[in-house]
């Protein structure tokens, strides 16, 4: 059974409450439950969310040491600002798919640049929460 981590960055703990016109009404707990239900037979999913850059970086290192099979990451605002997050992903040598709930290219210009995309196998943007499911499916086929 493959082991895939789902990492969520700053403010994603506020899903369902924060800007529902952009991110919807589904909570992070609802998303996690749906992903577990969908993939329980094919993969072991590990979920982690933090509003702190260092905690995400520590988690990525731990996933690499535990020999996970892949990472789905929504780095949120850190996607656009964190060289440290980018370096952690690059150094982990794990297949990674970057996910964004909204279409970052339809939003503010500063969101159009992703520092983590160049070290990811793929980027999914604008599919809503379905992007997480697509990312897991993609990693399961690798």
Phi and psi in radians as a Rosetta constraint file:
Dihedral C 1 N 2 CA 2 C 2 CIRCULARHARMONIC -1.271 0.35
Dihedral N 2 CA 2 C 2 N 3 CIRCULARHARMONIC 2.626 0.35
Dihedral C 2 N 3 CA 3 C 3 CIRCULARHARMONIC -1.972 0.35
Dihedral N 3 CA 3 C 3 N 4 CIRCULARHARMONIC 2.069 0.35
Dihedral C 3 N 4 CA 4 C 4 CIRCULARHARMONIC -2.187 0.35
Dihedral N 4 CA 4 C 4 N 5 CIRCULARHARMONIC 2.337 0.35
Dihedral C 4 N 5 CA 5 C 5 CIRCULARHARMONIC -1.743 0.35
Dihedral N 5 CA 5 C 5 N 6 CIRCULARHARMONIC 2.442 0.35
Dihedral C 5 N 6 CA 6 C 6 CIRCULARHARMONIC -1.969 0.35
Dihedral N 6 CA 6 C 6 N 7 CIRCULARHARMONIC 1.920 0.35
Dihedral C 6 N 7 CA 7 C 7 CIRCULARHARMONIC -1.883 0.35
Dihedral N 7 CA 7 C 7 N 8 CIRCULARHARMONIC 2.352 0.35
Dihedral C 7 N 8 CA 8 C 8 CIRCULARHARMONIC -2.234 0.35
Dihedral N 8 CA 8 C 8 N 9 CIRCULARHARMONIC 2.343 0.35
Dihedral C 8 N 9 CA 9 C 9 CIRCULARHARMONIC -1.633 0.35
Dihedral N 9 CA 9 C 9 N 10 CIRCULARHARMONIC -2.747 0.35
Dihedral C 9 N 10 CA 10 C 10 CIRCULARHARMONIC -0.934 0.35
Dihedral N 10 CA 10 C 10 N 11 CIRCULARHARMONIC 2.377 0.35
Dihedral C 10 N 11 CA 11 C 11 CIRCULARHARMONIC 1.287 0.35
Dihedral N 11 CA 11 C 11 N 12 CIRCULARHARMONIC -0.091 0.35
Dihedral C 11 N 12 CA 12 C 12 CIRCULARHARMONIC -1.279 0.35
Dihedral N 12 CA 12 C 12 N 13 CIRCULARHARMONIC -0.246 0.35
Dihedral C 12 N 13 CA 13 C 13 CIRCULARHARMONIC -1.197 0.35
Dihedral N 13 CA 13 C 13 N 14 CIRCULARHARMONIC -0.205 0.35
Dihedral C 13 N 14 CA 14 C 14 CIRCULARHARMONIC -1.715 0.35
Dihedral N 14 CA 14 C 14 N 15 CIRCULARHARMONIC 0.157 0.35
Dihedral C 14 N 15 CA 15 C 15 CIRCULARHARMONIC -0.939 0.35
Dihedral N 15 CA 15 C 15 N 16 CIRCULARHARMONIC 2.457 0.35
Dihedral C 15 N 16 CA 16 C 16 CIRCULARHARMONIC 1.573 0.35
Dihedral N 16 CA 16 C 16 N 17 CIRCULARHARMONIC -0.319 0.35
Dihedral C 16 N 17 CA 17 C 17 CIRCULARHARMONIC -2.053 0.35
Dihedral N 17 CA 17 C 17 N 18 CIRCULARHARMONIC -0.708 0.35
Dihedral C 17 N 18 CA 18 C 18 CIRCULARHARMONIC -1.557 0.35
Dihedral N 18 CA 18 C 18 N 19 CIRCULARHARMONIC 2.147 0.35
Dihedral C 18 N 19 CA 19 C 19 CIRCULARHARMONIC 0.746 0.35
Dihedral N 19 CA 19 C 19 N 20 CIRCULARHARMONIC 1.052 0.35
Dihedral C 19 N 20 CA 20 C 20 CIRCULARHARMONIC -1.075 0.35
Dihedral N 20 CA 20 C 20 N 21 CIRCULARHARMONIC -0.369 0.35
Dihedral C 20 N 21 CA 21 C 21 CIRCULARHARMONIC -1.180 0.35
Dihedral N 21 CA 21 C 21 N 22 CIRCULARHARMONIC -0.369 0.35
Dihedral C 21 N 22 CA 22 C 22 CIRCULARHARMONIC -1.753 0.35
Dihedral N 22 CA 22 C 22 N 23 CIRCULARHARMONIC -0.810 0.35
Dihedral C 22 N 23 CA 23 C 23 CIRCULARHARMONIC -1.824 0.35
Dihedral N 23 CA 23 C 23 N 24 CIRCULARHARMONIC -0.113 0.35
Dihedral C 23 N 24 CA 24 C 24 CIRCULARHARMONIC 1.521 0.35
Dihedral N 24 CA 24 C 24 N 25 CIRCULARHARMONIC -3.039 0.35
Dihedral C 24 N 25 CA 25 C 25 CIRCULARHARMONIC -1.856 0.35
Dihedral N 25 CA 25 C 25 N 26 CIRCULARHARMONIC -0.070 0.35
Dihedral C 25 N 26 CA 26 C 26 CIRCULARHARMONIC -1.315 0.35
Dihedral N 26 CA 26 C 26 N 27 CIRCULARHARMONIC 2.354 0.35
Dihedral C 26 N 27 CA 27 C 27 CIRCULARHARMONIC -1.480 0.35
Dihedral N 27 CA 27 C 27 N 28 CIRCULARHARMONIC 2.897 0.35
Dihedral C 27 N 28 CA 28 C 28 CIRCULARHARMONIC -1.089 0.35
Dihedral N 28 CA 28 C 28 N 29 CIRCULARHARMONIC -0.688 0.35
Dihedral C 28 N 29 CA 29 C 29 CIRCULARHARMONIC -1.089 0.35
Dihedral N 29 CA 29 C 29 N 30 CIRCULARHARMONIC -0.682 0.35
Dihedral C 29 N 30 CA 30 C 30 CIRCULARHARMONIC -1.104 0.35
Dihedral N 30 CA 30 C 30 N 31 CIRCULARHARMONIC -0.760 0.35
Dihedral C 30 N 31 CA 31 C 31 CIRCULARHARMONIC -1.068 0.35
Dihedral N 31 CA 31 C 31 N 32 CIRCULARHARMONIC -0.817 0.35
Dihedral C 31 N 32 CA 32 C 32 CIRCULARHARMONIC -1.045 0.35
Dihedral N 32 CA 32 C 32 N 33 CIRCULARHARMONIC -0.756 0.35
Dihedral C 32 N 33 CA 33 C 33 CIRCULARHARMONIC -1.098 0.35
Dihedral N 33 CA 33 C 33 N 34 CIRCULARHARMONIC -0.727 0.35
Dihedral C 33 N 34 CA 34 C 34 CIRCULARHARMONIC -1.137 0.35
Dihedral N 34 CA 34 C 34 N 35 CIRCULARHARMONIC -0.722 0.35
Dihedral C 34 N 35 CA 35 C 35 CIRCULARHARMONIC -1.135 0.35
Dihedral N 35 CA 35 C 35 N 36 CIRCULARHARMONIC -0.751 0.35
Dihedral C 35 N 36 CA 36 C 36 CIRCULARHARMONIC -1.051 0.35
Dihedral N 36 CA 36 C 36 N 37 CIRCULARHARMONIC -0.786 0.35
Dihedral C 36 N 37 CA 37 C 37 CIRCULARHARMONIC -1.084 0.35
Dihedral N 37 CA 37 C 37 N 38 CIRCULARHARMONIC -0.718 0.35
Dihedral C 37 N 38 CA 38 C 38 CIRCULARHARMONIC -1.202 0.35
Dihedral N 38 CA 38 C 38 N 39 CIRCULARHARMONIC -0.680 0.35
Dihedral C 38 N 39 CA 39 C 39 CIRCULARHARMONIC -1.991 0.35
Dihedral N 39 CA 39 C 39 N 40 CIRCULARHARMONIC 0.188 0.35
Dihedral C 39 N 40 CA 40 C 40 CIRCULARHARMONIC -0.984 0.35
Dihedral N 40 CA 40 C 40 N 41 CIRCULARHARMONIC -0.602 0.35
Dihedral C 40 N 41 CA 41 C 41 CIRCULARHARMONIC -1.403 0.35
Dihedral N 41 CA 41 C 41 N 42 CIRCULARHARMONIC -0.297 0.35
Dihedral C 41 N 42 CA 42 C 42 CIRCULARHARMONIC -2.041 0.35
Dihedral N 42 CA 42 C 42 N 43 CIRCULARHARMONIC -0.285 0.35
Dihedral C 42 N 43 CA 43 C 43 CIRCULARHARMONIC -2.716 0.35
Dihedral N 43 CA 43 C 43 N 44 CIRCULARHARMONIC 2.690 0.35
Dihedral C 43 N 44 CA 44 C 44 CIRCULARHARMONIC -1.710 0.35
Dihedral N 44 CA 44 C 44 N 45 CIRCULARHARMONIC 2.068 0.35
Dihedral C 44 N 45 CA 45 C 45 CIRCULARHARMONIC -1.769 0.35
Dihedral N 45 CA 45 C 45 N 46 CIRCULARHARMONIC 2.387 0.35
Dihedral C 45 N 46 CA 46 C 46 CIRCULARHARMONIC -2.083 0.35
Dihedral N 46 CA 46 C 46 N 47 CIRCULARHARMONIC 2.155 0.35
Dihedral C 46 N 47 CA 47 C 47 CIRCULARHARMONIC -1.871 0.35
Dihedral N 47 CA 47 C 47 N 48 CIRCULARHARMONIC 2.447 0.35
Dihedral C 47 N 48 CA 48 C 48 CIRCULARHARMONIC -2.629 0.35
Dihedral N 48 CA 48 C 48 N 49 CIRCULARHARMONIC 2.328 0.35
Dihedral C 48 N 49 CA 49 C 49 CIRCULARHARMONIC -2.329 0.35
Dihedral N 49 CA 49 C 49 N 50 CIRCULARHARMONIC 2.413 0.35
Dihedral C 49 N 50 CA 50 C 50 CIRCULARHARMONIC -2.596 0.35
Dihedral N 50 CA 50 C 50 N 51 CIRCULARHARMONIC 2.567 0.35
Dihedral C 50 N 51 CA 51 C 51 CIRCULARHARMONIC -1.564 0.35
Dihedral N 51 CA 51 C 51 N 52 CIRCULARHARMONIC 0.090 0.35
Dihedral C 51 N 52 CA 52 C 52 CIRCULARHARMONIC -2.074 0.35
Dihedral N 52 CA 52 C 52 N 53 CIRCULARHARMONIC 2.172 0.35
Dihedral C 52 N 53 CA 53 C 53 CIRCULARHARMONIC -0.962 0.35
Dihedral N 53 CA 53 C 53 N 54 CIRCULARHARMONIC -0.823 0.35
Dihedral C 53 N 54 CA 54 C 54 CIRCULARHARMONIC -1.090 0.35
Dihedral N 54 CA 54 C 54 N 55 CIRCULARHARMONIC -0.624 0.35
Dihedral C 54 N 55 CA 55 C 55 CIRCULARHARMONIC -1.133 0.35
Dihedral N 55 CA 55 C 55 N 56 CIRCULARHARMONIC -0.696 0.35
Dihedral C 55 N 56 CA 56 C 56 CIRCULARHARMONIC -1.143 0.35
Dihedral N 56 CA 56 C 56 N 57 CIRCULARHARMONIC -0.714 0.35
Dihedral C 56 N 57 CA 57 C 57 CIRCULARHARMONIC -1.134 0.35
Dihedral N 57 CA 57 C 57 N 58 CIRCULARHARMONIC -0.749 0.35
Dihedral C 57 N 58 CA 58 C 58 CIRCULARHARMONIC -1.067 0.35
Dihedral N 58 CA 58 C 58 N 59 CIRCULARHARMONIC -0.711 0.35
Dihedral C 58 N 59 CA 59 C 59 CIRCULARHARMONIC -1.133 0.35
Dihedral N 59 CA 59 C 59 N 60 CIRCULARHARMONIC -0.729 0.35
Dihedral C 59 N 60 CA 60 C 60 CIRCULARHARMONIC -1.066 0.35
Dihedral N 60 CA 60 C 60 N 61 CIRCULARHARMONIC -0.751 0.35
Dihedral C 60 N 61 CA 61 C 61 CIRCULARHARMONIC -1.092 0.35
Dihedral N 61 CA 61 C 61 N 62 CIRCULARHARMONIC -0.732 0.35
Dihedral C 61 N 62 CA 62 C 62 CIRCULARHARMONIC -1.117 0.35
Dihedral N 62 CA 62 C 62 N 63 CIRCULARHARMONIC -0.661 0.35
Dihedral C 62 N 63 CA 63 C 63 CIRCULARHARMONIC -1.136 0.35
Dihedral N 63 CA 63 C 63 N 64 CIRCULARHARMONIC -0.699 0.35
Dihedral C 63 N 64 CA 64 C 64 CIRCULARHARMONIC -1.114 0.35
Dihedral N 64 CA 64 C 64 N 65 CIRCULARHARMONIC -0.784 0.35
Dihedral C 64 N 65 CA 65 C 65 CIRCULARHARMONIC -1.116 0.35
Dihedral N 65 CA 65 C 65 N 66 CIRCULARHARMONIC -0.562 0.35
Dihedral C 65 N 66 CA 66 C 66 CIRCULARHARMONIC -1.481 0.35
Dihedral N 66 CA 66 C 66 N 67 CIRCULARHARMONIC 0.048 0.35
Dihedral C 66 N 67 CA 67 C 67 CIRCULARHARMONIC 0.993 0.35
Dihedral N 67 CA 67 C 67 N 68 CIRCULARHARMONIC 0.870 0.35
Dihedral C 67 N 68 CA 68 C 68 CIRCULARHARMONIC -1.155 0.35
Dihedral N 68 CA 68 C 68 N 69 CIRCULARHARMONIC 2.781 0.35
Dihedral C 68 N 69 CA 69 C 69 CIRCULARHARMONIC -1.587 0.35
Dihedral N 69 CA 69 C 69 N 70 CIRCULARHARMONIC -0.226 0.35
Dihedral C 69 N 70 CA 70 C 70 CIRCULARHARMONIC 3.080 0.35
Dihedral N 70 CA 70 C 70 N 71 CIRCULARHARMONIC 2.902 0.35
Dihedral C 70 N 71 CA 71 C 71 CIRCULARHARMONIC -2.294 0.35
Dihedral N 71 CA 71 C 71 N 72 CIRCULARHARMONIC 2.350 0.35
Dihedral C 71 N 72 CA 72 C 72 CIRCULARHARMONIC -1.895 0.35
Dihedral N 72 CA 72 C 72 N 73 CIRCULARHARMONIC 2.145 0.35
Dihedral C 72 N 73 CA 73 C 73 CIRCULARHARMONIC -2.246 0.35
Dihedral N 73 CA 73 C 73 N 74 CIRCULARHARMONIC 2.282 0.35
Dihedral C 73 N 74 CA 74 C 74 CIRCULARHARMONIC -1.979 0.35
Dihedral N 74 CA 74 C 74 N 75 CIRCULARHARMONIC 1.649 0.35
Dihedral C 74 N 75 CA 75 C 75 CIRCULARHARMONIC -1.337 0.35
Dihedral N 75 CA 75 C 75 N 76 CIRCULARHARMONIC -0.039 0.35
Dihedral C 75 N 76 CA 76 C 76 CIRCULARHARMONIC 0.914 0.35
Dihedral N 76 CA 76 C 76 N 77 CIRCULARHARMONIC -2.390 0.35
Dihedral C 76 N 77 CA 77 C 77 CIRCULARHARMONIC -1.073 0.35
Dihedral N 77 CA 77 C 77 N 78 CIRCULARHARMONIC -0.451 0.35
Dihedral C 77 N 78 CA 78 C 78 CIRCULARHARMONIC -1.134 0.35
Dihedral N 78 CA 78 C 78 N 79 CIRCULARHARMONIC -0.420 0.35
Dihedral C 78 N 79 CA 79 C 79 CIRCULARHARMONIC -0.927 0.35
Dihedral N 79 CA 79 C 79 N 80 CIRCULARHARMONIC -0.657 0.35
Dihedral C 79 N 80 CA 80 C 80 CIRCULARHARMONIC -1.659 0.35
Dihedral N 80 CA 80 C 80 N 81 CIRCULARHARMONIC -0.117 0.35
Dihedral C 80 N 81 CA 81 C 81 CIRCULARHARMONIC -2.287 0.35
Dihedral N 81 CA 81 C 81 N 82 CIRCULARHARMONIC -0.327 0.35
Dihedral C 81 N 82 CA 82 C 82 CIRCULARHARMONIC -1.822 0.35
Dihedral N 82 CA 82 C 82 N 83 CIRCULARHARMONIC 1.820 0.35
Dihedral C 82 N 83 CA 83 C 83 CIRCULARHARMONIC -1.178 0.35
Dihedral N 83 CA 83 C 83 N 84 CIRCULARHARMONIC -0.599 0.35
Dihedral C 83 N 84 CA 84 C 84 CIRCULARHARMONIC -1.106 0.35
Dihedral N 84 CA 84 C 84 N 85 CIRCULARHARMONIC -0.717 0.35
Dihedral C 84 N 85 CA 85 C 85 CIRCULARHARMONIC -1.147 0.35
Dihedral N 85 CA 85 C 85 N 86 CIRCULARHARMONIC -0.746 0.35
Dihedral C 85 N 86 CA 86 C 86 CIRCULARHARMONIC -1.022 0.35
Dihedral N 86 CA 86 C 86 N 87 CIRCULARHARMONIC -0.801 0.35
Dihedral C 86 N 87 CA 87 C 87 CIRCULARHARMONIC -1.154 0.35
Dihedral N 87 CA 87 C 87 N 88 CIRCULARHARMONIC -0.627 0.35
Dihedral C 87 N 88 CA 88 C 88 CIRCULARHARMONIC -1.112 0.35
Dihedral N 88 CA 88 C 88 N 89 CIRCULARHARMONIC -0.766 0.35
Dihedral C 88 N 89 CA 89 C 89 CIRCULARHARMONIC -1.134 0.35
Dihedral N 89 CA 89 C 89 N 90 CIRCULARHARMONIC -0.758 0.35
Dihedral C 89 N 90 CA 90 C 90 CIRCULARHARMONIC -1.077 0.35
Dihedral N 90 CA 90 C 90 N 91 CIRCULARHARMONIC -0.732 0.35
Dihedral C 90 N 91 CA 91 C 91 CIRCULARHARMONIC -1.292 0.35
Dihedral N 91 CA 91 C 91 N 92 CIRCULARHARMONIC -0.337 0.35
Dihedral C 91 N 92 CA 92 C 92 CIRCULARHARMONIC -1.302 0.35
Dihedral N 92 CA 92 C 92 N 93 CIRCULARHARMONIC -0.455 0.35
Dihedral C 92 N 93 CA 93 C 93 CIRCULARHARMONIC 0.978 0.35
Dihedral N 93 CA 93 C 93 N 94 CIRCULARHARMONIC 0.665 0.35
Dihedral C 93 N 94 CA 94 C 94 CIRCULARHARMONIC -1.957 0.35
Dihedral N 94 CA 94 C 94 N 95 CIRCULARHARMONIC 2.438 0.35
Dihedral C 94 N 95 CA 95 C 95 CIRCULARHARMONIC -1.000 0.35
Dihedral N 95 CA 95 C 95 N 96 CIRCULARHARMONIC 2.232 0.35
Dihedral C 95 N 96 CA 96 C 96 CIRCULARHARMONIC -2.262 0.35
Dihedral N 96 CA 96 C 96 N 97 CIRCULARHARMONIC 2.405 0.35
Dihedral C 96 N 97 CA 97 C 97 CIRCULARHARMONIC -2.086 0.35
Dihedral N 97 CA 97 C 97 N 98 CIRCULARHARMONIC 2.176 0.35
Dihedral C 97 N 98 CA 98 C 98 CIRCULARHARMONIC -1.541 0.35
Dihedral N 98 CA 98 C 98 N 99 CIRCULARHARMONIC 2.313 0.35
Dihedral C 98 N 99 CA 99 C 99 CIRCULARHARMONIC -2.162 0.35
Dihedral N 99 CA 99 C 99 N 100 CIRCULARHARMONIC 2.439 0.35
Dihedral C 99 N 100 CA 100 C 100 CIRCULARHARMONIC -2.297 0.35
Dihedral N 100 CA 100 C 100 N 101 CIRCULARHARMONIC 2.282 0.35
Dihedral C 100 N 101 CA 101 C 101 CIRCULARHARMONIC -1.139 0.35
Dihedral N 101 CA 101 C 101 N 102 CIRCULARHARMONIC -0.823 0.35
Dihedral C 101 N 102 CA 102 C 102 CIRCULARHARMONIC -1.597 0.35
Dihedral N 102 CA 102 C 102 N 103 CIRCULARHARMONIC 2.879 0.35
Dihedral C 102 N 103 CA 103 C 103 CIRCULARHARMONIC -1.410 0.35
Dihedral N 103 CA 103 C 103 N 104 CIRCULARHARMONIC 1.795 0.35
Dihedral C 103 N 104 CA 104 C 104 CIRCULARHARMONIC -1.094 0.35
Dihedral N 104 CA 104 C 104 N 105 CIRCULARHARMONIC -0.356 0.35
Dihedral C 104 N 105 CA 105 C 105 CIRCULARHARMONIC -1.457 0.35
Dihedral N 105 CA 105 C 105 N 106 CIRCULARHARMONIC -0.117 0.35
Dihedral C 105 N 106 CA 106 C 106 CIRCULARHARMONIC -1.766 0.35
Dihedral N 106 CA 106 C 106 N 107 CIRCULARHARMONIC 0.095 0.35
Dihedral C 106 N 107 CA 107 C 107 CIRCULARHARMONIC -1.948 0.35
Dihedral N 107 CA 107 C 107 N 108 CIRCULARHARMONIC -2.829 0.35
Dihedral C 107 N 108 CA 108 C 108 CIRCULARHARMONIC -1.000 0.35
Dihedral N 108 CA 108 C 108 N 109 CIRCULARHARMONIC 2.589 0.35
Dihedral C 108 N 109 CA 109 C 109 CIRCULARHARMONIC -1.032 0.35
Dihedral N 109 CA 109 C 109 N 110 CIRCULARHARMONIC -0.606 0.35
Dihedral C 109 N 110 CA 110 C 110 CIRCULARHARMONIC -1.107 0.35
Dihedral N 110 CA 110 C 110 N 111 CIRCULARHARMONIC -0.358 0.35
Dihedral C 110 N 111 CA 111 C 111 CIRCULARHARMONIC -1.431 0.35
Dihedral N 111 CA 111 C 111 N 112 CIRCULARHARMONIC -0.152 0.35
Dihedral C 111 N 112 CA 112 C 112 CIRCULARHARMONIC -1.313 0.35
Dihedral N 112 CA 112 C 112 N 113 CIRCULARHARMONIC -0.282 0.35
Dihedral C 112 N 113 CA 113 C 113 CIRCULARHARMONIC -1.830 0.35
Dihedral N 113 CA 113 C 113 N 114 CIRCULARHARMONIC 2.193 0.35
Dihedral C 113 N 114 CA 114 C 114 CIRCULARHARMONIC -1.992 0.35
Dihedral N 114 CA 114 C 114 N 115 CIRCULARHARMONIC 2.128 0.35
Dihedral C 114 N 115 CA 115 C 115 CIRCULARHARMONIC -1.349 0.35
Dihedral N 115 CA 115 C 115 N 116 CIRCULARHARMONIC -0.385 0.35
Dihedral C 115 N 116 CA 116 C 116 CIRCULARHARMONIC -1.613 0.35
Dihedral N 116 CA 116 C 116 N 117 CIRCULARHARMONIC -0.306 0.35
Dihedral C 116 N 117 CA 117 C 117 CIRCULARHARMONIC -0.998 0.35
Dihedral N 117 CA 117 C 117 N 118 CIRCULARHARMONIC -0.732 0.35
Dihedral C 117 N 118 CA 118 C 118 CIRCULARHARMONIC -1.113 0.35
Dihedral N 118 CA 118 C 118 N 119 CIRCULARHARMONIC -0.306 0.35
Dihedral C 118 N 119 CA 119 C 119 CIRCULARHARMONIC -1.877 0.35
Dihedral N 119 CA 119 C 119 N 120 CIRCULARHARMONIC 0.246 0.35
Dihedral C 119 N 120 CA 120 C 120 CIRCULARHARMONIC -1.913 0.35
Dihedral N 120 CA 120 C 120 N 121 CIRCULARHARMONIC 2.626 0.35
Dihedral C 120 N 121 CA 121 C 121 CIRCULARHARMONIC -1.216 0.35
Dihedral N 121 CA 121 C 121 N 122 CIRCULARHARMONIC -0.609 0.35
Dihedral C 121 N 122 CA 122 C 122 CIRCULARHARMONIC -2.673 0.35
Dihedral N 122 CA 122 C 122 N 123 CIRCULARHARMONIC 2.798 0.35
Dihedral C 122 N 123 CA 123 C 123 CIRCULARHARMONIC -2.245 0.35
Dihedral N 123 CA 123 C 123 N 124 CIRCULARHARMONIC 2.250 0.35
Dihedral C 123 N 124 CA 124 C 124 CIRCULARHARMONIC -2.031 0.35
Dihedral N 124 CA 124 C 124 N 125 CIRCULARHARMONIC 2.137 0.35
Dihedral C 124 N 125 CA 125 C 125 CIRCULARHARMONIC -2.393 0.35
Dihedral N 125 CA 125 C 125 N 126 CIRCULARHARMONIC 2.215 0.35
Dihedral C 125 N 126 CA 126 C 126 CIRCULARHARMONIC 1.650 0.35
Dihedral N 126 CA 126 C 126 N 127 CIRCULARHARMONIC 0.087 0.35
Dihedral C 126 N 127 CA 127 C 127 CIRCULARHARMONIC -1.599 0.35
Dihedral N 127 CA 127 C 127 N 128 CIRCULARHARMONIC 0.147 0.35
Dihedral C 127 N 128 CA 128 C 128 CIRCULARHARMONIC 1.177 0.35
Dihedral N 128 CA 128 C 128 N 129 CIRCULARHARMONIC -2.656 0.35
Dihedral C 128 N 129 CA 129 C 129 CIRCULARHARMONIC -1.200 0.35
Dihedral N 129 CA 129 C 129 N 130 CIRCULARHARMONIC -0.336 0.35
Dihedral C 129 N 130 CA 130 C 130 CIRCULARHARMONIC -1.028 0.35
Dihedral N 130 CA 130 C 130 N 131 CIRCULARHARMONIC -0.425 0.35
Dihedral C 130 N 131 CA 131 C 131 CIRCULARHARMONIC -1.015 0.35
Dihedral N 131 CA 131 C 131 N 132 CIRCULARHARMONIC -0.617 0.35
Dihedral C 131 N 132 CA 132 C 132 CIRCULARHARMONIC -1.134 0.35
Dihedral N 132 CA 132 C 132 N 133 CIRCULARHARMONIC -0.752 0.35
Dihedral C 132 N 133 CA 133 C 133 CIRCULARHARMONIC -1.122 0.35
Dihedral N 133 CA 133 C 133 N 134 CIRCULARHARMONIC -0.754 0.35
Dihedral C 133 N 134 CA 134 C 134 CIRCULARHARMONIC -1.082 0.35
Dihedral N 134 CA 134 C 134 N 135 CIRCULARHARMONIC -0.691 0.35
Dihedral C 134 N 135 CA 135 C 135 CIRCULARHARMONIC -1.135 0.35
Dihedral N 135 CA 135 C 135 N 136 CIRCULARHARMONIC -0.770 0.35
Dihedral C 135 N 136 CA 136 C 136 CIRCULARHARMONIC -1.115 0.35
Dihedral N 136 CA 136 C 136 N 137 CIRCULARHARMONIC -0.782 0.35
Dihedral C 136 N 137 CA 137 C 137 CIRCULARHARMONIC -1.000 0.35
Dihedral N 137 CA 137 C 137 N 138 CIRCULARHARMONIC -0.766 0.35
Dihedral C 137 N 138 CA 138 C 138 CIRCULARHARMONIC -1.047 0.35
Dihedral N 138 CA 138 C 138 N 139 CIRCULARHARMONIC -0.835 0.35
Dihedral C 138 N 139 CA 139 C 139 CIRCULARHARMONIC -1.152 0.35
Dihedral N 139 CA 139 C 139 N 140 CIRCULARHARMONIC -0.569 0.35
Dihedral C 139 N 140 CA 140 C 140 CIRCULARHARMONIC -1.173 0.35
Dihedral N 140 CA 140 C 140 N 141 CIRCULARHARMONIC -0.447 0.35
Dihedral C 140 N 141 CA 141 C 141 CIRCULARHARMONIC -1.445 0.35
Dihedral N 141 CA 141 C 141 N 142 CIRCULARHARMONIC -0.145 0.35
